[in-house]
Amino acid sequence: MPKVTFIEKSGAERVVDAPLGASLMEAAKRNDVQGIAADCGGCCICGTCHVYITPEWRAAVGERSDIEAATMEFSENVRGESRLACQIKLTQALDGLVVRVVEG
C-alpha cells in the first residue's frame, strides 16, 4: 500500500495508506482529508479535488490529460504543479507521494 502525505490548507500533514489502483481523490475521501470535496465523485468535471504536486514528485505523477486540463480551466489558483486528485491512480511507484490541498 502506498503512503501519501496530504498537506492541508491549515498546514496539517495527513499521512494515509492507500490501496493500489485507487485514485488520490479516493484516498483523500476515505481518510477525511480536509479540502478535497470531490463533488463529481471522480468524473473529472468539477475540479474540487485540485491539488499541487510537490516538485520532487511531478515527474513520477506525470502531466495532465487533455480532459483534466480542460476541467482545470474553470478552477482557481491553477499552477504548473496543479493536478486533479481524481486523475492520479496510485501505484507502488508513488509510495511517499506528497501533495498540497488547494481548497478553494
Residue, then its C-alpha position, 0 to 999 in steps of 0.5 A: m500500500p502506498k503512503v501519501t502525505f496530504i498537506e492541508k490548507s491549515g498546514a496539517e500533514r495527513v499521512v494515509d495508506a492507500p490501496l493500489g489502483a485507487s485514485l488520490m481523490e479516493a484516498a483523500k475521501r476515505n481518510d477525511v482529508q480536509g479540502i478535497a470535496a470531490d463533488c463529481g465523485g471522480c468524473c473529472i468535471c468539477g475540479t474540487c479535488h485540485v491539488y499541487i504536486t510537490p516538485e520532487w514528485r511531478a515527474a513520477v505523477g506525470e502531466r495532465s490529460d487533455i480532459e483534466a486540463a480542460t476541467m482545470e480551466f474553470s478552477e482557481n489558483v491553477r499552477g504548473e504543479s496543479r493536478l486533479a486528485c481524481q486523475i492520479k491512480l496510485t501505484q507502488a511507484l508513488d509510495g511517499l507521494v506528497v501533495r498540497v490541498v488547494e481548497g478553494 
